[in-house]
Amino acid sequence: MIKFERFTLANGLKVIYHQDNATPLVCMNILYDVGARDEHQEHTGFAHLFEHLMFGGSVNIPNYDEPLQMVGGENNAFTNNDITNYYITLPADNAETAFWLESDRMLSLAFTPKSLEVQRQVVIEEFKQRYLNQPYGDVWLLLKPLAYKVHPYQWNTIGKEISHIENATMEEVKDFFQKFYHPANAIMVVAGNIELEKVKEWSEKWFGPIAAQTKSQRNLPVEPLQTEARRLVVHRDVPANCIYKAWHICKRIDKEYHHFDLISDILSNGKSSRLYLSLVKEKKLFSEINAYVSGDIDNGLFIVSGKLTETADILEAEKEIDAAVYQFATEKLEGNELQKVKNKVESVLNFSNTNVLNKAMNLAYCELLGDADLLNKEEEIYANITAEDLQQTAKKYFNQNNAVTLHYLMNKA
């Protein structure tokens, strides 16, 4: 049980406090309710650009990292479809430094031509290195627009294309910041060896003076139901043929999400999993294969991806994937297979909540989903799932008309 308390500042900043006296550290995690799905289709990659810009210094603190390093702290951030998340860990005695640093860049990020140009080039180089010039790097640039036709999940967090970042103007960047980087659009978690009264005092001192803004309401296009199979075949200079197959599924907050999470574990979690035993070890069609859920807040994807062996026929390999996935709809689980993956999930959940940073990030994300206490309820949610639940969910979503398939093949000699 992760105990926590909540309070909200007058400007709308939600604050969650968790005390952990077993650590000498304090962690501050600030989750901004903005991700790639909030971008305009002609101006993509902005959320990720801001992940970098927020480290470029503020009006009052030109070098964000220097004062943090001087007090023994560390920081980082990440962006995905739905959120942008910043976190700091530092010794408890120096905890106020985190309040100072994070509040100042929320209040007055420095928008200088130099900072924008530096971070623009960093992001462009990342786009080239990770997505264009790396084997299999463009998989999601291909698969996502194959799966999504109207919802903004159709583009990657890095953006649709480099030109969107190359052409980003200072005015567009400032507008994006003003719209999303303010107290009412943020959830702050302070966790670790610190007293609640100090958190309240420093929250008011450093974040309280930031002006209130109205949180913008999303009006994203709803992805229509897919009614026929979609396929794409590409050839690239890669060492092995690969298959990527995805089915549209539910939202992260829907009860069926946990069903898919367990199905993915049954299929590919460990060397006793179905896909490994059948397609890697026995039939030797794949050298590696994985099943996973995207976990998006809006309707996401259930994905199976695999790298084929040299002698494997790709159509045969795809049929084997289909058979393994569709088996969940036609056959109910027997024996202890379900309980085994439930035990693994329980272990992972408990382990993930031993680290103060993980607890801070998990509390923030669960609060965004609707209630931070979901962190304490997930173990019970998984425990109560039945074999019948998995079968009904599989019947609802697993069919070829709901599938997208990418054959990612080696260039022919």
N, C-alpha and C positions, 0 to 999 in steps of 0.2 A: 504494500500500500504506500503510494507516494503522497504524502501530506503536503498541502499547499494552501495558500491564501491568495485572494484576489482583491485588488482595488483599482479604481479608475480615476485618473486625473480629470480636472475640469475641461481640459482640452481634448479629451477623448482617448488618451493613451491608456490601454489596458496593461496592468502590471500584475504579474503572477510571482509569488514568492515561495521558495522552497528552502527550508533549512536543512543543511547536511553538515553536522559538526565533525564528521569522520574525515573530512578533507581539509587541508590548509588553504584551499583555493575558494575563489568566488567566480562564478561564470555569469556573464550577461549575454543573453541571446535576444536579438531583436529581429522579429519576423515582420517583413512588410508584405501586405496582402497585394502583391503585384508579381506577375510572371509573364512569360511569353504570350499567354492567351490574352493579355490586356493590351497588346500592341496593335497598331493599325497594319493592315496587310501590306501596305506600301512602305511601312517604316518598322520593319522587324529587327530583332536583335537589341532593342533598346534596354530591356530589363537586364540583359547580360552585360551590356555596355555600362550600366549603372553599378553593377557589382564591382566593376573596375574603377569607375569614376569616384565612388565613395571612399576609395583609399587614396585619392589624389590630393587630399588636404581640404581644409575648410578655411573660411575667411580668417579665423582667429588662430588656427593650428595648421600651418602650411605643410607640416610633415606628420602625418597621422601615426606612423609606426614608431618614430623616435621616442616620444614620451612614454609610449606603452612598453617599449623594450627597456627603458631606463628603470621601470618599476617591476621588471621580471614578467611581463605579460606576453601573451600570444593571441593572434586573431586570425580569422579567415572568414570566408563567405561562400555561398553557392546560390545558384539560380536554377529554377526549373520551369515547367509549364505554368505553375500556379503561384509560386512564392519566390521572394528573394530574402535570404537569411544571413544575418551577420552575427558573429559571436566572438567573445573575448573571454579568456581565462587568465586570471592573475592572482597573486597572493592576496589573501583576505585583508591584510593590513593596508593594501593599496587599492582597495575596491573602488574608492571614490573616483579614481582616475578613469575607470570605465564609464561612469556616469558623465563625467566631463567630456570625454572624447565623443561618445555616441550622441549626446545631446547637441554638441556643437555642429556636427556634420548634418544632423537632422534640421537644425535651425538655419545654418548658413554655409552650405557646401560652396566651395570656391569654383566658380565657372570661369576659368581662364582659357583663352585660346590654346595656350601651351598644354594645359592639363587635358583638354578635349582631344587635341591632336596626338598626344602621347598615348592615351588610352585607346583611341581609335586605331592606331597602328598596332597596339598590342592585340586587340580583338581581331583585326584583319589577319595578323600573322597566325593567331590561334585557329581561325577559320581555315587558312591554307594548310597548316601543319596537321591539324587533327581531323579535318573533314575532307580535304581535297587531295592531299599528298600522302595519305596513309592508307595502307591496305584495308579495305572494308569501311573506310572512314565515312563514306557518303551513304551508308546503308539507311540511316534514318532520314536523310534528305530525300531518299527515294520512297521509303516505306510509309512515312507519315502522310504525304500528299496522296498516296494511293489509298490510304485508309480514310482520311478525312477530306471532304469536299467543300464544306462551308465553315466548320468550326476552326478556330485558330490553332488547335492542336496540329493542324496540317503543316506548320513550320516548326523547325527546331529552335531550341533556346538560343543558339548562336545566330539564328536569323535565316531567312529564305535565301539571301544572296549577299555577297560582300558589298555590292553597290549601296545597299540600304544603310550600312554603317559609313561607307566612304562619303556618302552624300548628306549625312545627318548634319543639320545646321545647329548653331548655338541656340537659336530660338526654340527649335523642336526639342532639344535636350532639356532646356529650362522648363518648358511646358510639361514634359513628362515628369520631371522632378516635383514640380508644384502640385501636380495631380495626385501623385502616389506616395511621396516621401514626407508624410506629416503624421502627427500623433494619432489621429483618429483612424489611420490606416495601418497602424502598427500594434504588435503585441510584444511586450517586453517581459522576459523572465529573468529573475535574479535568483540564482541558486548557489548554495554553498554555506561556508562558515561565516554567516553574517546574521545580524538580528533584524527582525521585521521593522522596528522603529527606525533603524538606520536606512533601510531601503525606502521607507516612506519619506523620511527627511530628505534624502538625496534625490529621490524622484521628483519631489516638489521643487527642490532648489535648482536642479539642472534642467529638468524637462517641463516643469510647470509653466515657466514664462513663454514657452513656444506657443505662438498663436494657434487657436483652434481653427480647423477647416472642416468642411462637410465631406464626409466620405462619399466618393462617387459610386453610383449604383451600376453594376454590370448589366449589359443587355446583349449578351453574346448570342450569335446564331446557333440554333440547335441543329446538331448533325442529324440528317434524316436517316431512317432505317435503311441499311444496305439490303438490297433485294436480289443481287446477283453477284457471283464470285468475281473478284478482280485479280488480275495476274500481271506480273511484269518480269521480263527476263533481261538482264544486262550482262555484259562481258567486261571484265576488268583485268588488270595485270596483278593477279593475286595467286597465292600458292595452292589454294584448294577451292573447290566448289562449295557453296553454302546455300542453305535454304532458310528463309525467314517466313514464318506463317503467323498471321495474327487474326484474332476474332474480336469484334466489338463486344465490350462488356459494360458493366454497371459503373456507377459513380463510387468514389472512395467511401462515402458515408452510407451507401446501401448495404444491407445485411449480406447480400450475395458476394460482396467483395471478399469477405473472409472465406467463403466457400472456394472462390477461385484461388486464393492464397494457399489453401490446403491442397487443392488439385495440383497446383504447380509443384508443391513439395512432393507429392506422391509420384509425380512424373519424373522429377529430376533432382531431388535433393539427396545427394550422396550416391555411393556405389551400389546400394541396394534398391535404388529407385527403378521404376518401370522402364523408362527410356534408356537408362544406362545398361541395365541387365539385358534388355532385348536388342537394342539397336547398336550399342557400342560393343558389349562383351560377346553376345551370342551371334548376331547376324553381321557384325562388323561393317555396318553401313556408314557409321559416323565415328570420327575420332573424338568428337565432343558434341554434346547436345544439352540444351537448357530450356526450361519452361519458366516463365515468370509473368507477373502482372505489372502493368505500368504504374498503377497506384494513383492515377490522376484524380483530381477533385471532381471534374466533370467526367462524362463517360469515357472510360479508358480502353485499353487493349489487353488481351491475353496473348502472349507471344511464345512461340516455340522456335528456337533458332539452333541450327546445327551445321557443323563443318564435316563434309563428307570425306570418306577414305578415297584413295586413288581409284579403286576398282568399283566403287558404288555407282549404281545407276540412279540418277536424280529423281526420275519419276517413281521408281520403286521406293526410294527413300521417303518421298512425300506421301505415298500411300501408307507407309508404315507409321508416319506421324499421325495422319488422319485416323488410322485404326486405333492408335493409342488414345487419342483425344476423344473420339466419338464413343469409345468403350464406356466412358463415364455416363453417357446418356442411356446406354442400352443395358448395362450391368451394374447392379448395386455392389458396393464394396463388401467384401466378406472378411472374416477373421480380424486380425489385429492391425491391419494396414493403416486404417484411419487413426487408431489410437497411437500408433508409433509416430506419425507426423504431428499429432497433437502434442505429444510429449516433447518433441523437438521444438515446436513453436513456443511452448511454455518455457523451455530452457532459454531460448533466444530472447524472449521478452524479459525474463528475469535478469539475464546477463546484461542486456542493453540498459537496464535501469540501475546498474551499480556505479556507472560513471556519471559524475555531476554534469558534465557537458551534455551527454546524451539525455539525461533527465530534463535539462533546460530546453533542449531542442524539441523533445517529444511533448512536453507540456505546452509549448508554444503552438506546435502544429495541431495538437488535439483541440486546443482552444479555438483555433481557426476553423476546425471542422465543426465546432459547435459547443464543445465542453471539454476543458482540460481533464476532467475526471474520466474521460474515455480511456486515458492511459491506465487507469486502475480497473477498467471493466473489460478490456480486450481479452485477457486470459480466460475469463468466464464465457465470453462470447465464443471463443474457439472451442472451449470445453463442451458447450451445448450443441455444437453442430453434429448432425446425424448423417449417416450414409444416404438416407432418403433426401436430405437437403442437397447434398452434392449432386445426386442424380437429377433432381428437378431443375437445378440451376444449369447443369450441363445440357439437358433437353431444351431449355429455353434459348441458350446462346450458341451452342456448338452445332453449326450446320454450314454447308459449303456456301450458301448464299450470303452468309455473314462473314466470310473469310476473305482475307487478302493474302496473296502469295508472291514472294519475291525470290526468283532464282538468280543468285549472284554467282556467275560462272567465270572460270578462268578464260583468258583469251586463248583462242585456238592457235596452235602452233603453225 
